[in-house]
Amino acid sequence: MILIGAGGHAKVICSIVESLDQKVDVIYDDNSSINKLGEYCVSGPYEPFSFQGEELIIAIGSNEARRAISKKCHHFFGKLIHPTAIVDRNVKLGAGTVVFQGAIIQRDTIIGEHCIVNTSASIDHDCCVHDFVHISPGSLLCGNVTIEEGTQIGAGATVIPGISIGKWCVIGAGAVIIQNIPDYSVVVGVPGRIIKKSKDEE
């Protein structure tokens, strides 16, 4: 397994790889001041023609960074599911997606590419999570929820059934979402309220 990124998020990815009795072959990072990640040596910038045949995970928490890096990669993207996660057999996971320790994903949910379903997050039935989304630790998506591309669901946030959240939104930690949220919104509170737009366009 090839990893890009040598920060805290990558530490947990390494733990998942080890729990699956797989091997971290190399970790790449553009930051020349980082040469170790725990017991692993960190190489420099990504080398597209090394370790041919190995799968790659972008081990970076930033949704925008994962999207940008994914366009430059020449390896096939892998998927990782920690053994303690519960993922129904009828769930579809996109390439590059990682499901962390204790997460639950219920039947007929679709998760896009390069998503993060973080520690103890819960995603119920018939949800649709688009590419480059990060579902943070302890957050809860009830049934039939749609999360569009690039959105961050903060730690411990709750989204009630049937809600749609637009692309590149930021849902604050602990927020409770009870109405549909338009693109690029920043939402906080209980119930969740829009406090600003993160940007006007991509």
N, CA and C atoms as a LAMMPS dump frame, in Angstrom:
ITEM: TIMESTEP
0
ITEM: NUMBER OF ATOMS
606
ITEM: BOX BOUNDS ff ff ff
-5.0000000000000000e+02 5.0000000000000000e+02
-5.0000000000000000e+02 5.0000000000000000e+02
-5.0000000000000000e+02 5.0000000000000000e+02
ITEM: ATOMS id mol type element x y z
1 1 1 N 0.845 -1.189 0
2 1 2 C 0 0 0
3 1 3 C 0.881 1.239 0
4 2 1 N 0.562 2.187 -0.86
5 2 2 C 1.249 3.473 -0.945
6 2 3 C 0.38 4.525 -0.274
7 3 1 N 0.983 5.368 0.562
8 3 2 C 0.269 6.476 1.185
9 3 3 C 0.869 7.789 0.734
10 4 1 N 0.018 8.76 0.497
11 4 2 C 0.462 10.144 0.285
12 4 3 C -0.035 10.96 1.47
13 5 1 N 0.912 11.59 2.163
14 5 2 C 0.599 12.345 3.369
15 5 3 C 1.206 11.691 4.589
16 6 1 N 1.842 12.503 5.438
17 6 2 C 2.537 11.962 6.607
18 6 3 C 2.179 12.733 7.872
19 7 1 N 0.909 13.123 7.979
20 7 2 C 0.434 13.806 9.173
21 7 3 C -0.306 12.865 10.109
22 8 1 N -1.066 13.446 11.034
23 8 2 C -1.799 12.651 12.009
24 8 3 C -2.813 11.71 11.378
25 9 1 N -3.465 12.174 10.308
26 9 2 C -4.438 11.322 9.628
27 9 3 C -3.76 10.063 9.085
28 10 1 N -2.552 10.237 8.56
29 10 2 C -1.818 9.096 8.014
30 10 3 C -1.454 8.078 9.09
31 11 1 N -1.234 8.543 10.319
32 11 2 C -0.946 7.603 11.408
33 11 3 C -2.079 6.589 11.568
34 12 1 N -3.319 7.09 11.518
35 12 2 C -4.463 6.192 11.693
36 12 3 C -4.623 5.295 10.472
37 13 1 N -4.345 5.824 9.285
38 13 2 C -4.378 4.986 8.085
39 13 3 C -3.378 3.842 8.209
40 14 1 N -2.17 4.138 8.699
41 14 2 C -1.176 3.08 8.917
42 14 3 C -1.718 2.014 9.864
43 15 1 N -2.402 2.44 10.918
44 15 2 C -2.99 1.5 11.868
45 15 3 C -4.005 0.593 11.192
46 16 1 N -4.825 1.167 10.299
47 16 2 C -5.815 0.364 9.582
48 16 3 C -5.125 -0.641 8.667
49 17 1 N -4.11 -0.195 7.937
50 17 2 C -3.374 -1.109 7.056
51 17 3 C -2.802 -2.274 7.861
52 18 1 N -2.195 -1.98 8.995
53 18 2 C -1.611 -3.024 9.836
54 18 3 C -2.68 -3.983 10.351
55 19 1 N -3.848 -3.454 10.712
56 19 2 C -4.917 -4.303 11.25
57 19 3 C -5.431 -5.294 10.219
58 20 1 N -5.201 -4.975 8.941
59 20 2 C -5.622 -5.849 7.846
60 20 3 C -4.494 -6.772 7.388
61 21 1 N -3.4 -6.783 8.156
62 21 2 C -2.213 -7.59 7.822
63 21 3 C -1.671 -7.243 6.444
64 22 1 N -1.806 -5.977 6.079
65 22 2 C -1.205 -5.492 4.849
66 22 3 C 0.055 -4.698 5.191
67 23 1 N 0.77 -4.294 4.18
68 23 2 C 2.049 -3.633 4.348
69 23 3 C 1.997 -2.219 3.788
70 24 1 N 2.535 -1.262 4.55
71 24 2 C 2.751 0.079 4.026
72 24 3 C 4.101 0.065 3.313
73 25 1 N 4.073 0.151 1.989
74 25 2 C 5.306 0.074 1.209
75 25 3 C 6.088 1.372 1.249
76 26 1 N 5.385 2.483 1.152
77 26 2 C 6.063 3.776 1.133
78 26 3 C 5.062 4.86 1.509
79 27 1 N 5.568 5.903 2.173
80 27 2 C 4.776 7.089 2.484
81 27 3 C 5.455 8.277 1.825
82 28 1 N 4.705 8.991 1.004
83 28 2 C 5.228 10.177 0.332
84 28 3 C 4.677 11.438 0.997
85 29 1 N 5.511 12.471 1.054
86 29 2 C 5.058 13.771 1.542
87 29 3 C 5.953 14.851 0.956
88 30 1 N 5.349 15.939 0.48
89 30 2 C 6.116 17.03 -0.125
90 30 3 C 6.918 17.83 0.89
91 31 1 N 6.572 17.716 2.166
92 31 2 C 7.266 18.476 3.21
93 31 3 C 8.605 17.821 3.514
94 32 1 N 9.689 18.462 3.098
95 32 2 C 11.021 17.861 3.237
96 32 3 C 11.489 17.761 4.683
97 33 1 N 10.798 18.448 5.601
98 33 2 C 11.196 18.377 7.013
99 33 3 C 10.656 17.133 7.71
100 34 1 N 9.765 16.405 7.047
101 34 2 C 9.206 15.178 7.631
102 34 3 C 9.925 13.981 7.021
103 35 1 N 10.637 13.245 7.864
104 35 2 C 11.312 12.045 7.357
105 35 3 C 10.92 10.768 8.084
106 36 1 N 10.087 10.914 9.125
107 36 2 C 9.605 9.737 9.85
108 36 3 C 8.145 9.928 10.215
109 37 1 N 7.397 8.831 10.191
110 37 2 C 6.039 8.799 10.722
111 37 3 C 5.957 7.545 11.582
112 38 1 N 6.121 7.73 12.889
113 38 2 C 6.223 6.56 13.752
114 38 3 C 7.431 5.728 13.356
115 39 1 N 7.178 4.463 13.061
116 39 2 C 8.265 3.562 12.667
117 39 3 C 8.571 3.603 11.179
118 40 1 N 7.779 4.361 10.414
119 40 2 C 7.931 4.377 8.966
120 40 3 C 8.8 5.543 8.504
121 41 1 N 9.657 5.275 7.539
122 41 2 C 10.384 6.339 6.869
123 41 3 C 9.458 7.028 5.873
124 42 1 N 9.649 8.325 5.724
125 42 2 C 8.837 9.11 4.797
126 42 3 C 9.72 9.558 3.638
127 43 1 N 9.303 9.218 2.436
128 43 2 C 10.018 9.661 1.246
129 43 3 C 9.59 11.076 0.896
130 44 1 N 10.17 11.616 -0.142
131 44 2 C 9.834 12.963 -0.586
132 44 3 C 8.562 12.969 -1.4
133 45 1 N 8.51 13.772 -2.441
134 45 2 C 7.305 13.881 -3.276
135 45 3 C 6.932 12.552 -3.933
136 46 1 N 5.673 12.447 -4.254
137 46 2 C 5.114 11.258 -4.904
138 46 3 C 5.885 10.887 -6.16
139 47 1 N 6.202 9.607 -6.292
140 47 2 C 6.909 9.086 -7.461
141 47 3 C 5.954 8.175 -8.242
142 48 1 N 5.415 8.658 -9.342
143 48 2 C 4.336 7.933 -10.031
144 48 3 C 4.74 6.598 -10.64
145 49 1 N 6.029 6.385 -10.855
146 49 2 C 6.433 5.152 -11.538
147 49 3 C 7.154 4.172 -10.616
148 50 1 N 7.106 4.432 -9.306
149 50 2 C 7.639 3.495 -8.323
150 50 3 C 6.505 2.643 -7.754
151 51 1 N 6.858 1.462 -7.282
152 51 2 C 5.904 0.544 -6.652
153 51 3 C 4.708 0.277 -7.568
154 52 1 N 5.011 -0.006 -8.826
155 52 2 C 3.951 -0.321 -9.778
156 52 3 C 3.183 -1.561 -9.318
157 53 1 N 1.877 -1.525 -9.461
158 53 2 C 1.028 -2.633 -9.036
159 53 3 C 0.49 -2.495 -7.631
160 54 1 N 1.08 -1.599 -6.823
161 54 2 C 0.568 -1.361 -5.471
162 54 3 C -0.565 -0.331 -5.511
163 55 1 N -1.517 -0.476 -4.599
164 55 2 C -2.626 0.48 -4.51
165 55 3 C -2.244 1.667 -3.644
166 56 1 N -2.933 2.776 -3.863
167 56 2 C -2.588 4.035 -3.212
168 56 3 C -3.787 4.591 -2.447
169 57 1 N -3.511 5.163 -1.283
170 57 2 C -4.493 5.91 -0.5
171 57 3 C -3.932 7.298 -0.235
172 58 1 N -4.743 8.327 -0.453
173 58 2 C -4.346 9.69 -0.097
174 58 3 C -4.71 9.894 1.377
175 59 1 N -3.694 9.869 2.224
176 59 2 C -3.88 9.856 3.682
177 59 3 C -3.836 11.275 4.242
178 60 1 N -4.729 12.111 3.745
179 60 2 C -4.8 13.518 4.116
180 60 3 C -6.251 13.853 4.433
181 61 1 N -6.472 14.531 5.555
182 61 2 C -7.837 14.818 5.987
183 61 3 C -8.541 15.885 5.183
184 62 1 N -7.802 16.812 4.578
185 62 2 C -8.408 17.91 3.829
186 62 3 C -9.09 17.391 2.564
187 63 1 N -10.367 17.7 2.423
188 63 2 C -11.111 17.27 1.239
189 63 3 C -10.561 17.903 -0.034
190 64 1 N -10.233 19.178 0.026
191 64 2 C -9.702 19.862 -1.151
192 64 3 C -8.345 19.291 -1.555
193 65 1 N -7.51 18.974 -0.572
194 65 2 C -6.195 18.4 -0.882
195 65 3 C -6.337 17.032 -1.529
196 66 1 N -7.252 16.203 -1.02
197 66 2 C -7.431 14.878 -1.621
198 66 3 C -7.899 14.996 -3.066
199 67 1 N -8.799 15.941 -3.329
200 67 2 C -9.277 16.112 -4.7
201 67 3 C -8.133 16.543 -5.618
202 68 1 N -7.339 17.514 -5.179
203 68 2 C -6.249 18.011 -6.023
204 68 3 C -5.212 16.92 -6.289
205 69 1 N -4.846 16.184 -5.25
206 69 2 C -3.818 15.155 -5.401
207 69 3 C -4.322 14.002 -6.252
208 70 1 N -5.598 13.668 -6.13
209 70 2 C -6.145 12.518 -6.869
210 70 3 C -5.996 12.683 -8.376
211 71 1 N -5.987 13.918 -8.843
212 71 2 C -5.882 14.181 -10.28
213 71 3 C -4.471 13.946 -10.814
214 72 1 N -3.5 13.84 -9.91
215 72 2 C -2.098 13.722 -10.314
216 72 3 C -1.538 12.32 -10.13
217 73 1 N -2.328 11.416 -9.591
218 73 2 C -1.827 10.088 -9.25
219 73 3 C -1.921 9.134 -10.429
220 74 1 N -0.917 8.278 -10.545
221 74 2 C -0.864 7.306 -11.643
222 74 3 C -1.151 5.884 -11.163
223 75 1 N -1.213 5.651 -9.867
224 75 2 C -1.508 4.333 -9.327
225 75 3 C -3.023 4.133 -9.22
226 76 1 N -3.423 2.869 -9.127
227 76 2 C -4.808 2.561 -8.803
228 76 3 C -5.05 2.882 -7.333
229 77 1 N -6.252 3.355 -7.023
230 77 2 C -6.599 3.691 -5.642
231 77 3 C -7.188 2.472 -4.942
232 78 1 N -6.766 2.269 -3.717
233 78 2 C -7.304 1.178 -2.909
234 78 3 C -8.49 1.628 -2.08
235 79 1 N -8.995 0.714 -1.247
236 79 2 C -10.026 1.001 -0.251
237 79 3 C -9.576 0.329 1.043
238 80 1 N -9.909 0.921 2.173
239 80 2 C -9.567 0.334 3.461
240 80 3 C -10.777 0.361 4.374
241 81 1 N -11.046 -0.767 5.018
242 81 2 C -12.123 -0.872 6.011
243 81 3 C -11.527 -1.534 7.249
244 82 1 N -11.509 -0.83 8.354
245 82 2 C -10.974 -1.415 9.588
246 82 3 C -11.822 -2.609 10.01
247 83 1 N -11.212 -3.667 10.553
248 83 2 C -11.98 -4.872 10.931
249 83 3 C -13.083 -4.625 11.947
250 84 1 N -12.98 -3.559 12.747
251 84 2 C -14.037 -3.291 13.735
252 84 3 C -15.206 -2.504 13.153
253 85 1 N -15.061 -2.015 11.938
254 85 2 C -16.176 -1.313 11.285
255 85 3 C -17.233 -2.317 10.847
256 86 1 N -18.481 -1.86 10.798
257 86 2 C -19.593 -2.687 10.325
258 86 3 C -20.095 -2.065 9.026
259 87 1 N -19.868 -2.768 7.924
260 87 2 C -20.274 -2.275 6.606
261 87 3 C -21.152 -3.337 5.963
262 88 1 N -22.409 -3.002 5.727
263 88 2 C -23.341 -3.97 5.152
264 88 3 C -22.861 -4.444 3.78
265 89 1 N -23.23 -5.67 3.428
266 89 2 C -22.776 -6.254 2.169
267 89 3 C -23.332 -5.533 0.949
268 90 1 N -24.406 -4.77 1.112
269 90 2 C -24.986 -4.034 -0.013
270 90 3 C -24.577 -2.564 -0.039
271 91 1 N -23.502 -2.238 0.637
272 91 2 C -22.943 -0.89 0.58
273 91 3 C -21.937 -0.828 -0.558
274 92 1 N -21.929 0.286 -1.284
275 92 2 C -20.944 0.511 -2.34
276 92 3 C -19.951 1.567 -1.883
277 93 1 N -18.671 1.227 -1.957
278 93 2 C -17.605 2.143 -1.565
279 93 3 C -16.762 2.489 -2.78
280 94 1 N -16.512 3.779 -2.981
281 94 2 C -15.696 4.209 -4.097
282 94 3 C -14.211 4.05 -3.836
283 95 1 N -13.426 4.115 -4.893
284 95 2 C -11.973 3.991 -4.806
285 95 3 C -11.399 5.095 -3.928
286 96 1 N -10.39 4.731 -3.146
287 96 2 C -9.716 5.695 -2.296
288 96 3 C -10.391 5.986 -0.978
289 97 1 N -11.531 5.367 -0.716
290 97 2 C -12.297 5.622 0.507
291 97 3 C -11.777 4.778 1.66
292 98 1 N -11.799 5.36 2.866
293 98 2 C -11.323 4.68 4.07
294 98 3 C -12.409 4.738 5.137
295 99 1 N -12.673 3.574 5.751
296 99 2 C -13.653 3.455 6.837
297 99 3 C -12.886 3.118 8.108
298 100 1 N -12.991 3.993 9.099
299 100 2 C -12.172 3.907 10.3
300 100 3 C -12.784 2.987 11.362
301 101 1 N -12.054 2.895 12.466
302 101 2 C -12.425 2.018 13.57
303 101 3 C -13.818 2.333 14.111
304 102 1 N -14.639 1.292 14.241
305 102 2 C -15.937 1.422 14.893
306 102 3 C -17.016 2.101 14.079
307 103 1 N -16.747 2.445 12.843
308 103 2 C -17.777 3.083 12.011
309 103 3 C -18.833 2.059 11.589
310 104 1 N -20.04 2.554 11.295
311 104 2 C -21.144 1.712 10.844
312 104 3 C -21.733 2.311 9.574
313 105 1 N -21.877 1.483 8.537
314 105 2 C -22.534 1.921 7.3
315 105 3 C -23.605 0.899 6.962
316 106 1 N -24.847 1.343 6.9
317 106 2 C -25.978 0.438 6.745
318 106 3 C -26.357 0.228 5.273
319 107 1 N -27.295 -0.68 5.086
320 107 2 C -27.65 -1.229 3.778
321 107 3 C -28.069 -0.183 2.749
322 108 1 N -27.623 -0.452 1.503
323 108 2 C -27.992 0.334 0.319
324 108 3 C -27.497 1.776 0.364
325 109 1 N -26.47 2.005 1.148
326 109 2 C -25.793 3.302 1.13
327 109 3 C -24.696 3.275 0.075
328 110 1 N -24.482 4.409 -0.559
329 110 2 C -23.435 4.562 -1.564
330 110 3 C -22.458 5.626 -1.072
331 111 1 N -21.19 5.261 -1.006
332 111 2 C -20.133 6.182 -0.604
333 111 3 C -19.231 6.402 -1.817
334 112 1 N -18.949 7.653 -2.136
335 112 2 C -18.174 7.971 -3.323
336 112 3 C -16.686 7.724 -3.163
337 113 1 N -15.908 8.325 -4.045
338 113 2 C -14.459 8.133 -4.066
339 113 3 C -13.756 9.091 -3.1
340 114 1 N -12.661 8.593 -2.508
341 114 2 C -11.781 9.397 -1.646
342 114 3 C -12.539 10.028 -0.477
343 115 1 N -13.47 9.273 0.076
344 115 2 C -14.198 9.723 1.265
345 115 3 C -13.528 9.189 2.528
346 116 1 N -13.805 9.85 3.634
347 116 2 C -13.364 9.406 4.952
348 116 3 C -14.604 9.203 5.808
349 117 1 N -14.773 7.977 6.3
350 117 2 C -15.815 7.696 7.297
351 117 3 C -15.042 7.445 8.585
352 118 1 N -14.995 8.449 9.422
353 118 2 C -14.045 8.456 10.532
354 118 3 C -14.54 7.658 11.739
355 119 1 N -13.743 7.656 12.775
356 119 2 C -13.93 6.799 13.94
357 119 3 C -15.336 6.909 14.523
358 120 1 N -16.026 5.76 14.612
359 120 2 C -17.347 5.646 15.247
360 120 3 C -18.423 6.491 14.575
361 121 1 N -18.204 6.916 13.341
362 121 2 C -19.278 7.573 12.595
363 121 3 C -20.334 6.541 12.21
364 122 1 N -21.587 6.988 12.074
365 122 2 C -22.684 6.085 11.732
366 122 3 C -23.461 6.649 10.545
367 123 1 N -23.583 5.839 9.503
368 123 2 C -24.323 6.225 8.301
369 123 3 C -25.415 5.19 8.085
370 124 1 N -26.669 5.62 8.134
371 124 2 C -27.767 4.667 8.069
372 124 3 C -28.134 4.326 6.63
373 125 1 N -29.231 3.613 6.458
374 125 2 C -29.614 3.037 5.167
375 125 3 C -29.898 4.093 4.109
376 126 1 N -29.632 3.731 2.859
377 126 2 C -30.026 4.513 1.683
378 126 3 C -29.452 5.926 1.641
379 127 1 N -28.311 6.115 2.261
380 127 2 C -27.646 7.412 2.153
381 127 3 C -26.8 7.451 0.882
382 128 1 N -26.526 8.651 0.416
383 128 2 C -25.668 8.848 -0.746
384 128 3 C -24.633 9.917 -0.388
385 129 1 N -23.39 9.482 -0.281
386 129 2 C -22.291 10.355 0.105
387 129 3 C -21.383 10.49 -1.115
388 130 1 N -21.263 11.693 -1.637
389 130 2 C -20.515 11.909 -2.87
390 130 3 C -19.011 11.992 -2.605
391 131 1 N -18.226 12.172 -3.665
392 131 2 C -16.766 12.125 -3.596
393 131 3 C -16.19 13.197 -2.67
394 132 1 N -15.04 12.863 -2.059
395 132 2 C -14.221 13.788 -1.261
396 132 3 C -14.939 14.332 -0.033
397 133 1 N -15.881 13.582 0.493
398 133 2 C -16.586 13.955 1.728
399 133 3 C -15.826 13.389 2.925
400 134 1 N -15.864 14.115 4.033
401 134 2 C -15.294 13.642 5.3
402 134 3 C -16.4 13.62 6.346
403 135 1 N -16.727 12.422 6.811
404 135 2 C -17.688 12.232 7.904
405 135 3 C -16.873 12.069 9.178
406 136 1 N -16.844 13.091 10.013
407 136 2 C -15.916 13.143 11.147
408 136 3 C -16.314 12.196 12.279
409 137 1 N -15.401 11.996 13.253
410 137 2 C -15.667 11.043 14.339
411 137 3 C -16.98 11.304 15.066
412 138 1 N -17.704 10.218 15.301
413 138 2 C -18.906 10.275 16.118
414 138 3 C -20.102 10.942 15.486
415 139 1 N -20.024 11.298 14.218
416 139 2 C -21.166 11.949 13.569
417 139 3 C -22.186 10.91 13.112
418 140 1 N -23.418 11.368 12.888
419 140 2 C -24.531 10.468 12.605
420 140 3 C -25.334 10.987 11.413
421 141 1 N -25.402 10.17 10.365
422 141 2 C -26.308 10.435 9.251
423 141 3 C -27.456 9.451 9.351
424 142 1 N -28.673 9.957 9.529
425 142 2 C -29.839 9.08 9.539
426 142 3 C -30.16 8.629 8.113
427 143 1 N -31.212 7.843 7.941
428 143 2 C -31.516 7.25 6.646
429 143 3 C -31.875 8.27 5.573
430 144 1 N -31.555 7.9 4.305
431 144 2 C -31.926 8.693 3.131
432 144 3 C -31.336 10.099 3.122
433 145 1 N -30.147 10.236 3.664
434 145 2 C -29.443 11.518 3.651
435 145 3 C -28.526 11.571 2.436
436 146 1 N -28.426 12.736 1.807
437 146 2 C -27.507 12.955 0.698
438 146 3 C -26.493 14.017 1.098
439 147 1 N -25.222 13.712 0.893
440 147 2 C -24.14 14.655 1.155
441 147 3 C -23.393 14.849 -0.158
442 148 1 N -23.374 16.063 -0.662
443 148 2 C -22.735 16.331 -1.951
444 148 3 C -21.218 16.471 -1.803
445 149 1 N -20.544 16.57 -2.941
446 149 2 C -19.085 16.526 -3.012
447 149 3 C -18.4 17.516 -2.076
448 150 1 N -17.342 17.016 -1.424
449 150 2 C -16.423 17.879 -0.702
450 150 3 C -16.867 18.389 0.641
451 151 1 N -18.031 17.994 1.093
452 151 2 C -18.56 18.515 2.355
453 151 3 C -17.902 17.843 3.555
454 152 1 N -17.732 18.613 4.611
455 152 2 C -17.19 18.123 5.88
456 152 3 C -18.317 18.11 6.902
457 153 1 N -18.589 16.924 7.452
458 153 2 C -19.554 16.79 8.545
459 153 3 C -18.762 16.728 9.839
460 154 1 N -18.903 17.717 10.698
461 154 2 C -18.071 17.845 11.885
462 154 3 C -18.309 16.764 12.922
463 155 1 N -17.371 16.641 13.83
464 155 2 C -17.422 15.622 14.874
465 155 3 C -18.707 15.743 15.682
466 156 1 N -19.405 14.611 15.829
467 156 2 C -20.601 14.574 16.659
468 156 3 C -21.822 15.243 16.066
469 157 1 N -21.763 15.657 14.818
470 157 2 C -22.94 16.272 14.168
471 157 3 C -23.977 15.208 13.855
472 158 1 N -25.251 15.634 13.776
473 158 2 C -26.36 14.738 13.445
474 158 3 C -27.149 15.322 12.286
475 159 1 N -27.468 14.468 11.318
476 159 2 C -28.3 14.876 10.187
477 159 3 C -29.542 13.995 10.202
478 160 1 N -30.735 14.609 10.326
479 160 2 C -31.961 13.831 10.449
480 160 3 C -32.343 13.213 9.102
481 161 1 N -33.278 12.244 9.095
482 161 2 C -33.593 11.523 7.854
483 161 3 C -34.06 12.423 6.715
484 162 1 N -33.656 12.045 5.504
485 162 2 C -34.161 12.674 4.292
486 162 3 C -33.556 14.003 3.915
487 163 1 N -32.554 14.447 4.644
488 163 2 C -31.952 15.756 4.404
489 163 3 C -30.914 15.676 3.29
490 164 1 N -30.811 16.765 2.516
491 164 2 C -29.762 16.911 1.513
492 164 3 C -28.849 18.073 1.907
493 165 1 N -27.549 17.816 1.878
494 165 2 C -26.55 18.847 2.169
495 165 3 C -25.727 19.056 0.904
496 166 1 N -25.591 20.308 0.487
497 166 2 C -24.936 20.634 -0.771
498 166 3 C -23.441 20.388 -0.765
499 167 1 N -22.789 20.759 -1.863
500 167 2 C -21.363 20.499 -2.024
501 167 3 C -20.516 21.556 -1.305
502 168 1 N -19.358 21.082 -0.84
503 168 2 C -18.341 21.917 -0.199
504 168 3 C -18.894 22.755 0.949
505 169 1 N -19.764 22.123 1.718
506 169 2 C -20.262 22.731 2.959
507 169 3 C -19.364 22.338 4.131
508 170 1 N -19.458 23.106 5.196
509 170 2 C -18.812 22.762 6.464
510 170 3 C -19.902 22.728 7.526
511 171 1 N -20.12 21.551 8.09
512 171 2 C -21.108 21.38 9.158
513 171 3 C -20.335 21.298 10.47
514 172 1 N -20.572 22.235 11.356
515 172 2 C -19.801 22.34 12.587
516 172 3 C -19.998 21.165 13.52
517 173 1 N -19.014 20.981 14.393
518 173 2 C -19.074 19.91 15.377
519 173 3 C -20.328 20.051 16.237
520 174 1 N -21.043 18.93 16.424
521 174 2 C -22.219 18.906 17.286
522 174 3 C -23.47 19.52 16.693
523 175 1 N -23.414 20.021 15.481
524 175 2 C -24.605 20.623 14.86
525 175 3 C -25.675 19.56 14.618
526 176 1 N -26.929 19.992 14.629
527 176 2 C -28.055 19.12 14.299
528 176 3 C -28.75 19.711 13.077
529 177 1 N -28.717 18.961 11.98
530 177 2 C -29.221 19.474 10.701
531 177 3 C -30.641 18.954 10.482
532 178 1 N -31.611 19.887 10.435
533 178 2 C -33.019 19.511 10.319
534 178 3 C -33.662 20.069 9.047
535 179 1 N -32.866 20.727 8.195
536 179 2 C -33.387 21.224 6.927
537 179 3 C -32.293 21.107 5.87
538 180 1 N -32.69 21.116 4.603
539 180 2 C -31.716 21.024 3.516
540 180 3 C -30.761 22.215 3.551
541 181 1 N -29.514 21.96 3.163
542 181 2 C -28.467 22.975 3.234
543 181 3 C -27.912 23.207 1.825
544 182 1 N -27.881 24.47 1.36
545 182 2 C -27.37 24.75 0.008
546 182 3 C -25.845 24.662 -0.053
547 183 1 N -25.338 24.611 -1.298
548 183 2 C -23.894 24.522 -1.532
549 183 3 C -23.126 25.617 -0.789
550 184 1 N -21.897 25.273 -0.374
551 184 2 C -20.906 26.21 0.175
552 184 3 C -21.323 26.859 1.492
553 185 1 N -22.245 26.239 2.207
554 185 2 C -22.703 26.816 3.469
555 185 3 C -21.824 26.372 4.634
556 186 1 N -21.665 27.268 5.593
557 186 2 C -21.047 26.94 6.874
558 186 3 C -22.162 26.957 7.91
559 187 1 N -22.345 25.827 8.599
560 187 2 C -23.503 25.635 9.472
561 187 3 C -23.032 25.268 10.875
562 188 1 N -23.625 25.894 11.886
563 188 2 C -23.319 25.569 13.281
564 188 3 C -24.612 25.543 14.08
565 189 1 N -24.553 24.925 15.263
566 189 2 C -25.623 25.053 16.238
567 189 3 C -26.666 23.965 16.226
568 190 1 N -27.577 24.097 17.208
569 190 2 C -28.688 23.168 17.405
570 190 3 C -29.959 23.993 17.553
571 191 1 N -30.876 23.976 16.577
572 191 2 C -30.681 23.33 15.272
573 191 3 C -29.663 24.085 14.437
574 192 1 N -29.142 23.441 13.415
575 192 2 C -28.116 24.047 12.581
576 192 3 C -28.619 25.284 11.858
577 193 1 N -27.79 26.314 11.839
578 193 2 C -28.112 27.538 11.106
579 193 3 C -26.914 27.935 10.254
580 194 1 N -27.188 28.496 9.092
581 194 2 C -26.134 28.929 8.185
582 194 3 C -25.58 30.26 8.685
583 195 1 N -24.267 30.306 8.91
584 195 2 C -23.661 31.553 9.394
585 195 3 C -22.907 32.293 8.299
586 196 1 N -22.526 31.586 7.241
587 196 2 C -21.875 32.24 6.102
588 196 3 C -21.747 31.243 4.967
589 197 1 N -21.309 31.728 3.826
590 197 2 C -20.967 30.869 2.702
591 197 3 C -19.454 30.722 2.677
592 198 1 N -18.995 29.491 2.483
593 198 2 C -17.549 29.258 2.49
594 198 3 C -16.876 29.866 1.278
595 199 1 N -17.578 29.902 0.15
596 199 2 C -17.096 30.55 -1.065
597 199 3 C -18.253 30.581 -2.051
598 200 1 N -18.127 31.39 -3.084
599 200 2 C -19.208 31.54 -4.049
600 200 3 C -19.181 30.512 -5.145
601 201 1 N -17.987 30 -5.458
602 201 2 C -17.866 29.017 -6.503
603 201 3 C -16.603 28.213 -6.28
604 202 1 N -16.481 27.073 -6.963
605 202 2 C -15.299 26.253 -6.826
606 202 3 C -14.091 26.977 -7.392
